[in-house]
Amino acid sequence: MSTSPRSGAYRAAIAPAGIVAAASALLLALLVLPVISLLLRVPPGVLLERLRSPVVTQALWLSLLTSLASTLLVLGLGLPVAYLLAGRRFVGKRVVEALIDLPMVLPPTVAGVGLLLAFGRVGLVGRFLAPLGITVPFTVAAVVLAQAFVSGPFFVNAARAGFEAVDPQYLRAAATLRSSAAYAFLRVVLPLSVPALLAGAAMTWARALGEFGATITFAGNLPGVTQTMPLAVYIALQSDLEAAVALSVILLIFSFTLLLALRNLPGRTWR
Amino acid sequence: MRGLLLIAFCALLAFAPPPAWSGPGALTVFAAVSLTEAFTIVGKILEQRHAGLRVQQSFAGSQQLATQIEQGARADVFASADQRWMAYVQARGLIAGATSEFARNRLVAIVPRGNPARIGRLQDLANPGVKVVLAADAVPVGRYSRVALEKLTRAPGFPQDYAARVLRNVVSHEENVRGVVAKVQLGEADAGVVYRSDVTPTSAPLVLLLEIPERFNVVAGYPIAVLKAGTNPDTAAAFVSLVLSPLGQRVLRDHHFVPVKDP
């Protein structure tokens, strides 16, 4: 095949590359420009000063704690669900799949209202908890629940995809070696799905960290108790743009660093 | 077949009337949340008087609107729930002409109809374990609530640390006054402080009112002004005139605002 500049083969080779480059440049620009605009607005000295203010340290601490808790909750509860969806066929599976995906399409504020109507003091479930002295709204638990609700689907879907991608040959081999289903899952499927599980966990954690609508509706907004970083940014935005930008940059740096760290966990490669 | 249907659908959309967000046929009003019902009616009256006019209203906390205006939002009229945020916008040279006070509001405490915390009088808000919801301090009604609490602290019959105890009972700082109403309405909060006008026909059946005596209450003056960034200054002026007219004042009074002119 001729590859001189005018030949069809050359043009055929370069055209897709050109489109790829152009599209990538546009998308990256869309992602990078707002970030750069934020970073350029705040001088590092101001950032460090803000980091010392109690509002910021409280919000940051709360954000990290609750997002970690909700991610662990999602991991714990989501793994069995993903296993169920990956392995078995059962009546109503499609409905369960749609339910799992629902939080992804529901506007977060709507999710918050739903959580309030379910677990609020006079809610469907909450009314039975109230006499026991358990009220969920306005507590840290509510923040964790709200985050888990909106970020759960990411992990479940990623984990399920990871499980389904395991070559059935390995499972058959395990079966011929007389391993139980549980053993096969723990020693064959799970280790092989770790990259997918980590990717899912990272997405879940990121979504939980950025959660706002459901949190402010269900958990409320109280510094030190329920005011996570996104809420702090929103409240600050209403009276002091510079403070809001500074908070945004702090959150940005933390999130980016942690995401980068997760992606570079030693020994794990990403698909 | 499906492809054809999709094309037909898109073609239909192309003929749909575009939303009139700017241009001579549209007026954009930024107003405090507490004005939602009253201003919606005023907007409709103006639409009837000017054929082809569409009044678009954005209701949010005054602090939020002021920030948006500062950041370049192209609104024609701004109605704030307090002088502070109007002054904020005015100081940045964004107002065309003068501001006028068009209504007043006063505070009231509300509790859910079932009154779970058994609140019988204002002093009960300081009882331990009562879940109080207030608007955030940056929100006009939030600031006024805290001022009223301070006034009550110095009143006879109220403990020295009344305000401090009530503030300790606060479980959420809502970002606008309707957030407070919602939490109380739902029964999630035991009590909240809102404007008298926020007890709308919709929420009235779900809450009980606790009046705050005049001398401890805060009379909130609502200013209105035409904005420089607007695209429709004449209609904006007409809107303001309507609000200040007897008809407009009557609408506001019907929604439990205190009119500034005799309706």
Interface residues (C-beta under 8 A of the other chain):
Chain A: L116 L117 G120 R121 V122 P137 F138 I216 G220 N221 L222 P223 V225 T226 Q227 Y234 I235 L237 Q238 S239 L241
Chain B: G61 Q63 Q64 T67 E70 Q71 G114 P116 K131 V133 A136 A138 V139 V170 V171 S172 H173 E174 E175 K183 L186 G187 E188
